C-alpha cells in the first residue's frame, strides 16, 4: 500500500469511527439548567478531566412536592404490591410518609374517578396542617434508608410500553451526528414521530417466540438491569447472526395513558383533548442494546435502498433522512427487539398526577453511570475513565417550550397520533395495528450524552471504496471498536433522576437464565 493510500485509509477510519473514545459529551449537558434546578449543588462535584461526580444522596428527593401535584408510590413488603398517596418526605427525620390506597384501588382508578380524586387531593393538600385527623393506623412511614427495598413501580404492570426515537435536539446533534441547526429541527417536526415497542418483549424478526424470564420482567426503580452476552443482528441474506451486545443508557420521562384509545377516537381529537388523555408522569429508563440498530443502518446504506417519496417518517432533507435512516416495519421490529431484550423498562418510583395541568411542567432529567473496576466487568474501563464513581452523562430539561434550545421535537398529541394512525404504521410489524390501553406508558425520548456516537452515514460508502471492505460485519466492527469498553457491563451502576419524579439506581448484571447461542 502506498503512503497516500495509507493516509486515505487512516482518514476514513478516523472520520467514520472516531479517533478517540468520547467518555463525557460535555456539549450535550445543560450546565445552566443544572445550576438553576439541581436540588443541592453538593450532589454534583467536579473531578479530573471535566467530569462531574454524582453523589446518590437522599437530597435528590427534595424536589418532590405532593401538595402541588398529587404523587403516588408503589410499596412492597406489606402485601404483594400495594399503592399509596405520598404525604411528605422529611429529609431531616429521614422518612417518607404515605396514605395507603384501598386494596381495590390503584393510582389510575383514583385519577379516573373525579370524586375520589378530589377527596384524596384535599387530604394530601391539607397535610401537615390537617395531620391531626390521621392516627398511626391511617398513615405509614418508610425510612429513607429502606426506600431501595420498599419502593416499587407506582402503577400496576402496563400492558404496553412504547417509546419515541430522536425526540431531543441534543440527542440528534451530539449522539447522531446531525448538524446543530434549528431549521433542521423545524423540518423534523413536520415528519411523523418514530415510535417503537418497549414492552411486551419483541423477538428478533427471524425468531418465533421470546424465551427467558428476563425478557418478561419489568424491573422496579432500584432493581438490576440485564446486560446481554449476545444478541441477534440482521444480515444481508435476511437471516441473523449473534454478536456481543452493547448496552446503552437513556433517561426519559414517560406519560401514563388514562383511557383506552384507538385511531377512530383519536383522529377527531384536538391537541387539548389528547393532552387530557395523560394521567401522569414517571421517570423512565430506556436502556437498550445498540447492535441491531447499528447493523440495520449499515445494511440500509450498503443496499442503497430507495426511499418512497410519500414516506410519512421522512422530510425530504438528504442529510436528515440519511442520518435517521428508514423507518419501516422491519426497522421498527429490530429497534423494538433491541429495546425490549431484557430488564430495560424501569419506571418510577413516583407517579406525579397531571390533573389540573394541561401539559407537563418543565423538568430537569439526568443520568450518571459508573465504570466498575471489579472482576464482574468483562471489559476493562477506558483508560481515561474514573472508576467506581457515578459520572454525569446526561442533563436536559424536558419541555415543549420552543424558547428552550433542547425542547422536545414532538409533543404528546403528535406522538399519540403517530402511534395509532394505521397509514404506513411501522408498528404493524406485530401483525396488528396498535391501540392504547388505560395504564400503558409512552416514553418521550432521551437527551444527548448517551454512549452511542454515530458518524455521518454518507461516509460509509466512501470508506467502503477506500478500504475495499464489502462485508457489513467489517463496518459493524469499525463502528463499535472505539467505544467498546464505554458501554454498560456487569458491575457498572446507573443512576437516573427527574425533577419532582425521584431517582432510580440500578446495578448492571448478567441475566441468570442467559444461554449463549452460536452464530447461525
C-alpha positions as CSV (number, residue, x, y, z in Angstrom):
1,X,0.0,0.0,0.0
2,X,1.3,3.4,-0.9
3,X,1.7,6.2,1.6
4,X,-1.2,8.1,0.0
5,X,-3.5,5.1,0.2
6,X,-2.5,4.5,3.8
7,X,-3.3,8.1,4.7
8,X,-6.6,7.9,2.9
9,X,-7.5,4.7,4.8
10,X,-6.5,6.2,8.1
11,X,-8.5,9.3,7.4
12,X,-11.6,7.2,6.5
13,X,-11.3,5.1,9.6
14,X,-10.8,8.2,11.8
15,X,-13.7,10.0,10.4
16,X,-16.0,7.0,10.4
17,X,-15.3,5.6,13.8
18,X,-13.7,8.4,15.7
19,X,-10.0,8.7,16.7
20,X,-10.6,8.5,20.4
21,X,-13.3,7.3,22.7
22,X,-15.7,10.1,23.9
23,X,-16.4,9.4,27.5
24,X,-18.2,12.6,28.5
25,X,-20.0,14.7,25.9
26,X,-19.9,18.0,27.8
27,X,-21.7,19.9,25.0
28,X,-24.7,17.6,25.5
29,X,-25.1,18.5,29.1
30,X,-27.1,21.7,30.0
31,X,-24.9,23.1,32.7
32,X,-27.1,26.2,33.1
33,X,-30.1,24.1,33.9
34,X,-28.1,22.1,36.4
35,X,-27.0,25.3,38.1
36,X,-30.6,26.5,38.3
37,X,-32.6,23.4,39.0
38,X,-30.4,21.0,40.9
39,X,-31.8,20.2,44.4
40,X,-28.4,20.7,46.1
41,X,-25.2,21.9,44.5
42,X,-23.2,19.4,46.6
43,X,-24.8,16.5,44.8
44,X,-22.5,17.1,41.8
45,X,-18.8,17.8,42.3
46,X,-16.2,18.5,39.6
47,X,-13.4,16.0,39.1
48,X,-10.5,15.5,36.8
49,X,-10.9,15.7,33.0
50,X,-14.0,17.9,33.3
51,X,-16.0,15.0,34.8
52,X,-18.9,15.6,37.2
53,X,-19.1,13.1,40.1
54,X,-22.6,12.5,41.4
55,X,-23.5,11.5,45.0
56,X,-26.6,9.3,45.3
57,X,-27.8,11.2,48.4
58,X,-31.3,11.4,49.8
59,X,-31.4,15.1,48.9
60,X,-32.3,14.1,45.3
61,X,-35.8,13.6,46.8
62,X,-36.2,17.2,47.9
63,X,-37.8,18.4,44.6
64,X,-40.9,16.2,45.2
65,X,-43.9,18.3,46.2
66,X,-47.0,16.1,46.7
67,X,-49.1,19.1,47.9
68,X,-48.6,20.8,44.4
69,X,-49.2,17.7,42.3
70,X,-50.7,14.5,43.7
71,X,-48.0,11.8,43.8
72,X,-48.3,8.1,44.1
73,X,-45.9,5.3,45.2
74,X,-45.8,1.5,44.9
75,X,-44.9,-0.4,48.1
76,X,-43.6,-3.9,48.6
77,X,-43.2,-5.8,51.8
78,X,-46.7,-5.3,53.3
79,X,-48.6,-7.1,50.5
80,X,-47.5,-8.3,47.1
81,X,-47.8,-4.8,45.7
82,X,-49.7,-2.0,47.4
83,X,-50.1,1.6,46.4
84,X,-50.2,4.8,48.4
85,X,-50.5,8.6,48.1
86,X,-47.4,10.4,49.1
87,X,-47.9,12.8,52.0
88,X,-44.4,14.1,52.7
89,X,-40.7,13.3,52.5
90,X,-38.9,14.6,55.6
91,X,-35.2,14.8,54.9
92,X,-34.4,15.9,58.4
93,X,-36.1,13.0,60.1
94,X,-35.3,10.8,57.2
95,X,-38.6,9.2,56.4
96,X,-41.3,9.1,53.8
97,X,-44.9,9.2,54.9
98,X,-47.8,8.0,52.7
99,X,-51.5,7.2,52.9
100,X,-52.3,3.6,51.7
101,X,-54.9,3.3,49.0
102,X,-57.8,0.9,49.5
103,X,-56.8,-2.6,48.3
104,X,-59.2,-2.4,45.4
105,X,-57.9,0.9,44.1
106,X,-54.9,1.9,42.0
107,X,-53.4,5.3,41.2
108,X,-55.1,5.2,37.8
109,X,-58.5,4.3,39.2
110,X,-58.2,7.2,41.6
111,X,-57.2,9.6,38.8
112,X,-60.1,8.4,36.7
113,X,-62.7,8.9,39.5
114,X,-63.4,12.7,40.0
115,X,-65.0,12.2,43.4
116,X,-62.1,10.0,44.7
117,X,-59.6,12.3,43.2
118,X,-61.0,15.5,44.8
119,X,-61.2,13.7,48.2
120,X,-57.6,12.4,48.1
121,X,-56.3,15.7,46.8
122,X,-57.9,17.6,49.7
123,X,-56.4,15.1,52.2
124,X,-52.9,15.5,50.7
125,X,-53.0,19.3,50.4
126,X,-54.1,19.7,54.0
127,X,-51.1,17.8,55.2
128,X,-49.4,18.5,57.6
129,X,-51.8,21.2,58.9
130,X,-54.6,18.6,59.0
131,X,-52.4,15.7,60.1
132,X,-54.1,15.5,63.5
133,X,-57.1,13.7,62.0
134,X,-54.9,10.8,60.9
135,X,-53.7,8.4,63.5
136,X,-50.9,5.9,63.1
137,X,-53.4,3.3,61.8
138,X,-54.1,5.5,58.7
139,X,-50.7,6.6,57.5
140,X,-47.5,4.7,57.1
141,X,-43.8,5.7,57.1
142,X,-40.8,4.2,55.3
143,X,-37.3,5.1,56.5
144,X,-35.3,6.7,53.6
145,X,-32.6,4.2,54.2
146,X,-35.1,1.5,53.1
147,X,-36.7,3.0,50.0
148,X,-34.5,0.9,47.7
149,X,-36.1,-2.2,49.3
150,X,-39.6,-0.9,49.9
151,X,-40.5,1.2,46.8
152,X,-41.7,-0.5,43.7
153,X,-43.4,0.7,40.5
154,X,-46.1,3.2,41.3
155,X,-48.6,1.6,38.8
156,X,-49.8,-1.9,38.0
157,X,-47.7,-3.5,35.2
158,X,-48.8,-1.8,31.9
159,X,-50.0,-4.0,29.1
160,X,-47.8,-2.0,26.7
161,X,-44.9,0.4,26.8
162,X,-43.9,2.5,23.7
163,X,-41.0,4.9,23.2
164,X,-40.1,7.8,20.9
165,X,-36.9,7.9,18.9
166,X,-34.9,11.1,18.2
167,X,-37.1,13.5,20.2
168,X,-34.4,15.8,21.6
169,X,-32.2,18.1,19.5
170,X,-29.2,17.4,21.8
171,X,-29.5,13.7,21.1
172,X,-29.6,14.4,17.3
173,X,-26.7,16.8,17.4
174,X,-24.4,15.1,20.0
175,X,-25.1,11.4,19.5
176,X,-26.4,11.1,16.0
177,X,-24.0,13.4,14.1
178,X,-26.6,15.9,12.7
179,X,-25.6,19.5,12.2
180,X,-26.7,21.8,15.1
181,X,-29.3,23.6,13.1
182,X,-32.6,25.0,14.5
183,X,-34.1,25.0,11.0
184,X,-33.5,21.3,10.7
185,X,-35.5,20.7,13.9
186,X,-38.3,22.7,12.5
187,X,-38.3,20.5,9.4
188,X,-38.2,17.3,11.5
189,X,-41.4,18.4,13.4
190,X,-43.2,18.1,10.0
191,X,-42.4,14.4,9.9
192,X,-44.2,11.6,11.7
193,X,-42.6,10.7,15.1
194,X,-40.9,7.3,15.1
195,X,-42.3,5.0,17.8
196,X,-41.0,1.6,18.8
197,X,-42.2,-1.0,21.2
198,X,-40.6,-1.3,24.6
199,X,-42.9,-3.8,26.2
200,X,-44.1,-6.6,25.9
201,X,-40.8,-8.0,24.7
202,X,-40.3,-8.5,21.0
203,X,-38.4,-11.3,19.5
204,X,-35.9,-10.8,16.6
205,X,-37.7,-10.9,13.2
206,X,-36.5,-14.5,12.5
207,X,-37.5,-15.9,15.9
208,X,-40.9,-17.3,16.5
209,X,-41.1,-16.6,20.3
210,X,-39.4,-14.9,23.2
211,X,-38.0,-17.1,25.9
212,X,-36.3,-16.5,29.3
213,X,-37.7,-14.8,32.3
214,X,-35.6,-11.7,31.9
215,X,-37.4,-10.9,28.7
216,X,-40.7,-10.6,30.6
217,X,-39.5,-8.9,33.8
218,X,-40.4,-5.2,34.3
219,X,-37.7,-4.0,36.7
220,X,-38.5,-1.8,39.7
221,X,-36.8,1.6,40.1
222,X,-34.0,0.0,42.2
223,X,-33.7,-3.4,40.5
224,X,-30.9,-4.7,38.4
225,X,-30.6,-4.2,34.6
226,X,-29.5,-7.1,32.4
227,X,-26.5,-6.8,30.1
228,X,-26.7,-9.4,27.4
229,X,-23.7,-11.5,26.4
230,X,-25.0,-12.0,22.9
231,X,-27.9,-10.6,20.8
232,X,-29.1,-11.1,17.2
233,X,-28.3,-8.7,14.4
234,X,-29.6,-8.8,10.8
235,X,-27.5,-9.8,7.8
236,X,-27.6,-9.1,4.1
237,X,-29.1,-12.5,3.4
238,X,-32.1,-11.7,5.6
239,X,-31.1,-14.1,8.3
240,X,-29.4,-13.2,11.6
241,X,-26.1,-13.8,13.4
242,X,-25.2,-13.3,17.1
243,X,-22.8,-10.7,18.4
244,X,-21.7,-9.4,21.7
245,X,-24.2,-6.9,23.0
246,X,-23.5,-3.2,23.7
247,X,-25.9,-1.9,26.3
248,X,-26.6,1.9,26.4
249,X,-28.4,4.1,28.9
250,X,-31.2,6.6,28.3
251,X,-33.0,8.7,30.9
252,X,-36.5,9.8,29.9
253,X,-39.9,10.9,31.2
254,X,-42.9,8.6,30.5
255,X,-46.6,9.5,30.3
256,X,-49.3,7.3,31.7
257,X,-52.3,6.9,29.4
258,X,-55.6,7.5,31.2
259,X,-58.1,5.6,29.0
260,X,-58.3,3.2,26.1
261,X,-57.6,4.8,22.8
262,X,-57.8,3.8,19.1
263,X,-57.4,5.6,15.9
264,X,-61.1,6.2,15.2
265,X,-61.3,8.1,18.5
266,X,-58.0,10.0,18.2
267,X,-58.3,11.2,14.6
268,X,-61.1,13.6,15.6
269,X,-59.5,14.8,18.9
270,X,-57.6,18.2,19.1
271,X,-54.3,18.7,20.9
272,X,-56.1,19.8,24.1
273,X,-58.2,16.7,24.3
274,X,-55.1,14.5,23.5
275,X,-53.1,16.1,26.3
276,X,-56.1,15.3,28.6
277,X,-55.5,11.5,27.9
278,X,-52.4,11.7,30.1
279,X,-52.9,10.7,33.7
280,X,-49.4,11.4,35.0
281,X,-45.7,11.3,34.6
282,X,-42.9,9.0,35.7
283,X,-39.1,8.7,35.5
284,X,-38.2,6.1,32.9
285,X,-35.1,4.1,32.0
286,X,-34.9,3.3,28.2
287,X,-31.8,1.1,28.3
288,X,-31.2,-0.8,25.1
289,X,-28.7,-2.8,23.1
290,X,-27.4,-0.8,20.1
291,X,-26.3,-3.7,17.9
292,X,-29.5,-4.4,15.9
293,X,-29.9,-0.6,15.3
294,X,-26.4,-0.1,14.0
295,X,-26.3,-3.2,11.8
296,X,-29.7,-2.3,10.4
297,X,-28.4,1.2,9.4
298,X,-25.3,-0.3,7.9
299,X,-27.3,-2.7,5.8
300,X,-29.5,0.1,4.6
301,X,-26.6,2.2,3.4
302,X,-24.9,-0.8,1.7
303,X,-28.2,-1.8,0.0
304,X,-28.7,1.8,-1.0
305,X,-32.4,1.3,-0.6
306,X,-34.7,3.8,-2.4
307,X,-37.0,5.8,-0.1
308,X,-40.6,6.3,-1.1
309,X,-41.4,10.0,-1.6
310,X,-44.6,9.7,0.4
311,X,-42.9,8.1,3.4
312,X,-44.5,10.0,6.4
313,X,-41.4,9.5,8.5
314,X,-39.2,11.4,6.1
315,X,-39.0,15.1,5.3
316,X,-37.0,15.1,2.1
317,X,-33.8,16.5,3.5
318,X,-31.0,14.2,2.4
319,X,-28.7,14.7,5.4
320,X,-31.5,14.4,7.9
321,X,-33.2,11.4,6.2
322,X,-29.9,9.7,5.6
323,X,-28.8,10.0,9.2
324,X,-32.0,8.8,10.7
325,X,-32.4,6.1,8.2
326,X,-35.5,4.2,7.1
327,X,-38.4,3.7,9.4
328,X,-40.5,0.8,8.2
329,X,-41.9,-2.4,9.7
330,X,-38.5,-4.2,9.5
331,X,-36.5,-1.4,11.1
332,X,-39.1,-0.8,13.8
333,X,-39.2,-4.6,14.5
334,X,-35.4,-4.6,15.1
335,X,-35.4,-1.5,17.2
336,X,-38.2,-2.9,19.3
337,X,-36.2,-6.1,19.8
338,X,-33.1,-4.1,20.8
339,X,-35.1,-2.0,23.3
340,X,-37.1,-4.9,24.9
341,X,-34.4,-7.5,25.1
342,X,-34.3,-7.7,28.9
343,X,-35.0,-5.7,32.1
344,X,-34.9,-2.4,30.2
345,X,-38.1,-0.6,31.2
346,X,-37.7,0.6,34.8
347,X,-40.3,3.2,35.7
348,X,-41.0,5.2,38.9
349,X,-40.6,5.3,41.9
350,X,-43.1,8.1,41.8
351,X,-46.2,8.8,39.7
352,X,-47.0,12.5,39.5
353,X,-50.5,13.3,38.5
354,X,-51.2,15.6,35.6
355,X,-54.7,16.5,36.9
356,X,-55.3,20.3,36.5
357,X,-52.2,20.7,34.3
358,X,-52.8,20.8,30.6
359,X,-49.2,19.9,29.8
360,X,-46.3,18.7,31.9
361,X,-44.2,21.3,33.7
362,X,-40.6,21.6,32.6
363,X,-38.5,19.1,34.5
364,X,-34.7,18.6,34.6
365,X,-33.7,15.0,34.0
366,X,-30.2,13.5,34.2
367,X,-28.3,10.2,34.2
368,X,-25.0,9.1,35.6
369,X,-23.1,5.9,35.2
370,X,-20.1,4.2,36.8
371,X,-17.3,2.0,35.4
372,X,-16.7,-0.9,37.7
373,X,-13.2,-1.9,38.5
374,X,-14.4,-5.3,39.7
375,X,-13.8,-8.7,38.1
376,X,-17.5,-8.7,37.2
377,X,-16.9,-6.3,34.3
378,X,-15.8,-8.3,31.2
379,X,-14.4,-5.2,29.5
380,X,-11.8,-3.1,31.2
381,X,-12.9,0.5,31.8
382,X,-11.5,3.0,29.3
383,X,-8.0,4.3,30.2
384,X,-9.2,7.8,30.9
385,X,-12.3,6.7,33.0
386,X,-12.7,7.4,36.7
387,X,-13.8,4.1,38.2
388,X,-16.4,3.1,40.8
389,X,-17.9,6.6,40.9
390,X,-21.2,7.8,39.4
391,X,-20.3,10.1,36.5
392,X,-22.7,12.6,35.0
393,X,-23.6,11.8,31.4
394,X,-27.0,13.4,30.5
395,X,-28.8,16.5,31.8
396,X,-31.5,18.5,30.0
397,X,-34.9,20.0,30.7
398,X,-37.9,18.1,29.3
399,X,-40.3,20.8,27.9
400,X,-42.3,21.7,24.9
401,X,-41.4,25.4,25.2
402,X,-39.8,26.4,21.9
403,X,-37.8,29.0,23.9
404,X,-35.7,26.2,25.3
405,X,-33.0,25.2,22.9
406,X,-33.4,21.5,23.6
407,X,-37.2,21.4,23.6
408,X,-38.9,18.2,22.6
409,X,-39.2,17.8,18.8
410,X,-42.7,16.2,19.2
411,X,-45.3,16.8,21.9
412,X,-47.7,14.2,23.2
413,X,-50.5,14.8,20.7
414,X,-48.3,14.2,17.7
415,X,-46.8,11.1,19.3
416,X,-50.2,9.6,20.1
417,X,-51.5,10.3,16.6
418,X,-48.3,8.7,15.0
419,X,-48.6,5.7,17.3
420,X,-52.3,5.0,16.4
421,X,-52.5,6.1,12.8
422,X,-52.7,2.9,10.7
423,X,-51.5,4.5,7.5
424,X,-47.9,3.3,7.0
425,X,-47.6,2.5,10.7
426,X,-44.2,0.8,11.3
427,X,-45.5,-0.8,14.5
428,X,-47.7,-3.0,12.3
429,X,-44.7,-5.5,12.3
430,X,-46.6,-7.2,15.1
431,X,-49.4,-8.2,12.7
432,X,-52.0,-5.8,14.0
433,X,-52.4,-2.0,14.2
434,X,-51.6,-0.7,17.7
435,X,-54.2,0.6,20.2
436,X,-53.5,2.1,23.6
437,X,-54.9,0.8,26.9
438,X,-55.6,2.6,30.1
439,X,-52.4,2.2,32.1
440,X,-50.0,2.0,29.1
441,X,-46.8,4.1,29.1
442,X,-45.2,6.2,26.4
443,X,-41.6,7.3,27.0
444,X,-40.9,10.6,25.4
445,X,-37.3,10.2,24.3
446,X,-33.8,10.9,25.6
447,X,-31.5,13.9,25.5
448,X,-27.9,13.8,24.3
449,X,-25.0,12.2,26.1
450,X,-25.6,8.5,25.5
451,X,-22.7,6.2,24.7
452,X,-23.6,5.8,21.0
453,X,-21.7,8.3,18.8
454,X,-22.8,7.9,15.2
455,X,-20.8,9.4,12.4
456,X,-22.4,10.8,9.2
457,X,-23.6,7.8,7.3
458,X,-22.7,9.1,3.9
459,X,-19.1,8.5,4.9
460,X,-19.7,4.7,5.0
461,X,-19.7,4.3,1.2
462,X,-16.5,6.4,1.0
463,X,-14.8,4.1,3.5
464,X,-16.1,1.1,1.6
465,X,-14.4,2.4,-1.6
466,X,-11.1,3.3,0.1
467,X,-10.8,0.1,2.2
468,X,-12.3,-2.3,-0.2
469,X,-14.4,-3.8,2.6
470,X,-17.7,-5.1,1.3
471,X,-18.8,-7.1,4.3
472,X,-21.2,-5.3,6.6
473,X,-19.6,-7.0,9.5
474,X,-16.4,-5.0,8.9
475,X,-18.3,-1.7,9.2
476,X,-20.1,-3.0,12.3
477,X,-16.8,-3.7,14.0
478,X,-15.5,-0.3,12.9
479,X,-18.4,1.4,14.5
480,X,-18.2,-0.2,17.9
481,X,-14.4,-0.6,18.2
482,X,-13.5,2.9,19.5
483,X,-16.1,2.8,22.3
484,X,-16.2,-1.0,23.0
485,X,-15.5,-0.6,26.7
486,X,-17.6,2.5,27.2
487,X,-20.9,0.7,27.2
488,X,-22.6,-0.7,30.3
489,X,-21.3,-4.1,31.5
490,X,-22.0,-6.3,34.6
491,X,-20.6,-4.5,37.7
492,X,-21.4,-1.0,36.4
493,X,-24.1,1.2,38.0
494,X,-26.7,3.5,36.6
495,X,-28.4,6.5,38.3
496,X,-31.3,8.4,36.8
497,X,-33.1,11.4,38.3
498,X,-36.1,13.5,37.3
499,X,-37.1,16.8,38.9
500,X,-40.1,16.0,41.1
501,X,-40.1,12.4,39.9
502,X,-37.5,10.9,42.2
503,X,-34.5,8.8,41.2
504,X,-33.6,5.2,40.1
505,X,-30.4,3.4,41.0
506,X,-29.5,0.2,39.1
507,X,-26.7,-2.3,39.1
508,X,-25.9,-4.0,35.8
509,X,-25.8,-7.8,35.9
510,X,-25.8,-10.7,33.5
511,X,-29.2,-12.5,33.2
512,X,-29.4,-15.6,35.3
513,X,-31.0,-17.7,32.5
514,X,-29.0,-16.4,29.5
515,X,-27.9,-19.1,27.1
516,X,-25.2,-18.3,24.6
517,X,-26.2,-19.2,21.1
518,X,-23.7,-19.8,18.4
519,X,-23.7,-17.9,15.1
520,X,-26.2,-19.0,12.6
